[in-house]
Amino acid sequence: MTADTPLATAGELFLVSAGIGDADNLTLKALKIIQQADLILAMPFVARQLEEHLPTGVEVLDAGHGLFTPLARNGSNTPEQIEQQESHVRQRVREAIAAGQQVVVIEFGDPTLFGPQVGYLQEFHDLNPVILPGISSFNAANALLCQPLLHGGSQRLMLTTLRGLDGFTGTPPDLLVLFTMRLELPKLADRLLQLYPESTAVALVISAGFSERQQVQHLTLGRLKAESTDLEIPWDCLIYVGAINEI
């Protein structure tokens, strides 16, 4: 190698939040990194949603749903299909990084809270991936409720799922926020009634971040129980229980 020979430069791997819902929920920093990408990985509907923001001519691979985690095995694809997709993604990412390219995995929501691409962090941990946080469904839902959740300085807040409530003991938090992800509503109502009285305020925040369909429904825990068998909620719903006001 002579003095004039350029040194090989390793590429960078980014896990970038696209925000939740509308395409304009991207942060400026996320947009900048995406537009500098040499290789992009995103779920097909995310790529379509962000199409106008993606750089021209750059390869876009399907990032899969839950790749490199057990979540991927819960879908309709066979284990062999998942393994084949993971192998292809693994090869392309490492080839691009070795070639000094910038690889961007676009996450739907905020990967520091929950996201279907978090498996990339473990699979490529040796590449020191950089996370760009963004707007999560929790952020967007809080904005729809239009009130601070930790007002007064003593509010106890808990974020969890129905599974996270299993085995929970002690004094329930002032405000409980549940990520639904197709939970069993009757089972949830029964579990919540073990922790809170029927008069407890409940807010269902549906499709937060999607400006054309986002909405908030206020009710009580008793009413939630009474309507739980008939009430249909989408997967993108957060349930707030406790110290929440109807504004």
C-alpha positions in Angstrom: 0.0 0.0 0.0 1.5 3.4 -1.0 1.0 6.7 0.7 -1.5 7.6 -2.1 -3.7 4.6 -1.6 -6.9 5.5 0.2 -7.7 3.6 3.4 -10.8 1.4 3.5 -13.6 3.1 5.5 -16.1 1.0 7.3 -19.7 1.9 6.7 -22.4 2.8 9.2 -25.6 1.1 10.3 -28.5 3.2 11.4 -31.8 2.2 13.0 -34.0 5.2 12.2 -37.4 5.9 13.5 -39.9 6.9 10.8 -42.3 8.1 13.5 -45.7 6.6 13.8 -48.5 7.3 11.3 -48.2 10.1 8.8 -45.0 10.4 6.7 -44.4 13.9 8.0 -43.9 12.5 11.5 -40.2 12.0 10.5 -37.7 14.1 12.4 -35.4 16.3 10.4 -32.4 14.2 11.6 -34.1 11.0 10.4 -34.9 12.5 7.1 -31.3 13.6 6.6 -29.9 10.2 7.4 -32.4 8.4 5.1 -31.6 10.7 2.2 -27.9 9.9 2.6 -28.4 6.1 2.6 -26.7 3.7 0.2 -29.0 0.8 1.2 -32.4 1.0 2.9 -34.3 -1.7 4.7 -38.0 -1.0 5.4 -41.2 -3.0 5.6 -43.1 -2.5 2.2 -45.9 -0.3 3.6 -43.3 1.9 5.3 -41.4 2.2 2.1 -44.6 3.2 0.3 -45.5 5.7 2.9 -42.1 7.4 2.8 -41.6 7.0 -1.0 -41.3 10.7 -1.7 -38.5 11.0 1.0 -36.4 8.1 -0.2 -33.2 8.9 -2.3 -33.5 8.0 -6.0 -31.9 4.9 -7.2 -31.1 3.4 -3.8 -31.8 -0.2 -3.2 -34.7 -0.8 -0.8 -35.0 -4.2 0.9 -37.9 -5.6 2.8 -36.8 -5.3 6.5 -39.3 -8.0 7.5 -41.5 -8.0 10.6 -39.6 -9.1 13.7 -36.6 -10.5 11.8 -33.9 -11.9 14.1 -36.5 -12.3 16.9 -39.2 -14.9 17.8 -41.8 -12.5 16.5 -40.9 -13.3 12.9 -41.9 -16.9 13.5 -45.4 -16.0 14.6 -46.5 -14.8 11.1 -47.7 -16.7 8.1 -44.3 -17.4 6.6 -42.6 -20.8 7.2 -39.5 -21.0 9.3 -37.5 -21.8 6.1 -38.8 -18.6 4.5 -37.9 -16.6 7.5 -34.4 -18.1 7.7 -33.9 -17.4 4.0 -34.9 -13.8 4.4 -32.7 -13.3 7.4 -29.8 -14.8 5.5 -30.3 -12.5 2.6 -30.6 -9.4 4.8 -27.6 -10.4 6.9 -25.5 -10.8 3.7 -26.5 -7.5 2.1 -26.1 -5.5 5.3 -22.6 -6.8 6.0 -21.6 -6.5 2.3 -22.7 -2.8 2.3 -20.9 -2.0 5.6 -17.7 -3.7 4.4 -17.9 -1.6 1.2 -18.1 1.6 3.4 -21.7 2.3 2.7 -24.4 3.8 4.9 -27.1 1.3 5.7 -30.4 2.6 7.1 -33.1 0.4 8.7 -36.3 2.4 8.9 -38.3 1.5 12.0 -42.0 2.2 12.3 -42.4 3.9 15.6 -39.6 4.4 18.1 -37.1 1.5 18.4 -36.2 2.6 21.9 -39.7 1.8 23.1 -41.0 -0.9 20.8 -40.6 -1.8 17.2 -40.6 -4.7 14.7 -37.0 -4.1 13.7 -35.3 -4.2 17.1 -33.9 -7.6 16.3 -31.3 -5.8 14.1 -29.7 -4.4 17.2 -28.7 -7.8 18.5 -28.0 -9.4 15.1 -25.6 -6.6 14.1 -24.4 -5.4 17.5 -20.8 -5.8 16.4 -21.4 -3.1 13.8 -22.3 -0.6 16.6 -25.6 0.5 15.1 -26.7 4.0 15.7 -30.3 4.6 16.8 -32.3 7.7 15.8 -35.3 7.9 18.1 -38.5 9.4 16.9 -42.2 9.8 17.5 -43.7 6.6 19.0 -47.4 5.7 19.4 -47.0 6.7 23.0 -45.9 10.2 22.1 -48.6 10.6 19.5 -51.3 9.3 21.9 -50.2 11.6 24.7 -50.5 14.6 22.3 -54.1 13.5 21.5 -55.0 13.4 25.1 -53.7 17.0 25.4 -52.5 16.8 29.0 -49.3 16.2 30.9 -49.1 12.7 32.3 -46.7 13.4 35.1 -48.3 16.7 36.4 -47.9 17.5 40.1 -44.5 15.7 40.4 -45.9 12.7 42.2 -47.8 10.9 39.5 -46.8 7.2 39.2 -46.9 6.1 35.6 -46.5 2.5 34.3 -46.2 1.4 30.6 -46.9 -2.3 30.0 -48.8 -4.9 28.0 -51.5 -7.4 29.2 -48.7 -10.0 29.7 -46.8 -7.5 31.8 -49.8 -7.3 34.2 -49.6 -11.0 34.9 -48.2 -11.5 38.3 -48.3 -7.8 39.1 -48.8 -7.1 42.8 -48.8 -4.1 45.1 -50.4 -0.7 44.7 -51.5 0.0 41.1 -50.0 3.1 39.5 -51.9 6.3 39.3 -51.8 5.9 35.5 -51.4 2.7 33.6 -50.8 2.7 29.8 -51.2 -0.5 27.9 -50.0 -1.3 24.4 -52.8 -3.5 23.0 -51.4 -5.3 20.0 -54.5 -7.4 19.6 -55.1 -8.3 23.2 -58.1 -10.0 24.6 -60.3 -7.2 25.9 -62.5 -9.2 28.2 -59.5 -10.7 29.9 -57.9 -7.3 30.2 -61.0 -5.8 31.8 -61.2 -8.6 34.3 -57.5 -8.1 35.2 -57.9 -4.3 35.5 -60.9 -4.7 37.8 -58.6 -6.6 40.2 -56.5 -3.4 40.5 -59.0 -0.5 40.1 -62.6 0.3 40.9 -65.3 0.3 38.2 -65.4 4.1 38.3 -61.8 4.4 37.1 -61.4 6.6 34.0 -60.3 4.8 30.8 -59.2 6.3 27.5 -58.8 4.4 24.3 -56.5 6.2 21.9 -56.9 4.7 18.5 -54.5 5.1 15.5 -52.5 7.9 17.1 -50.3 9.6 14.6 -52.5 8.8 11.6 -54.2 12.2 11.2 -57.1 11.0 9.1 -58.3 8.3 11.5 -56.9 9.0 15.0 -59.4 9.3 17.8 -59.9 9.1 21.6 -62.8 7.3 23.3 -63.4 8.1 27.0 -65.3 5.6 29.3 -65.0 4.0 32.7 -63.5 0.6 33.6 -67.0 -0.7 34.4 -68.2 0.3 31.0 -65.2 -1.2 29.4 -66.0 -4.5 31.1 -69.7 -4.4 30.1 -68.8 -3.7 26.4 -65.6 -5.7 26.2 -67.1 -8.6 24.2 -68.6 -6.3 21.6 -66.0 -3.5 21.5 -63.6 -3.9 18.6 -60.3 -2.0 18.8 -57.6 -2.1 16.2 -54.0 -3.2 16.8 -52.8 0.4 16.9 -54.6 1.3 20.2 -53.3 2.4 23.5 -55.4 2.1 26.6 -54.9 4.6 29.5 -56.3 3.6 32.9 -56.5 5.9 35.9 -55.6 9.5 36.4 -56.6 10.8 33.0 -59.1 13.6 32.3 -61.6 14.1 29.5 -60.9 17.4 27.8 
